[in-house]
Amino acid sequence: MVNLEGQGVPGVFIASDVFEDGARRQARALGADPAAVYIPHPIQDRTDEEMVAMADSAFDEIVARLVQG
């Protein structure tokens, strides 16, 4: 993602909120500051309908992080 952003391609990663602290620490350790959107945990046992609802609710934030400059 960092390489793509260096070429002008915006990126955002999406992860469960329980991983937020670890993701921020890892990014700092790598010298990166990636755009991120955290969604409610857990996701692995969600139905297709629940996943669609989660994606719908996160969509605006994901787009905003992609276009913010």
Secondary structure as UniProt FT lines:
FT   HELIX           2..6
FT   TURN            7..8
FT   STRAND          13..16
FT   HELIX           17..19
FT   HELIX           20..30
FT   STRAND          36..39
FT   TURN            44..45
FT   HELIX           48..67
//
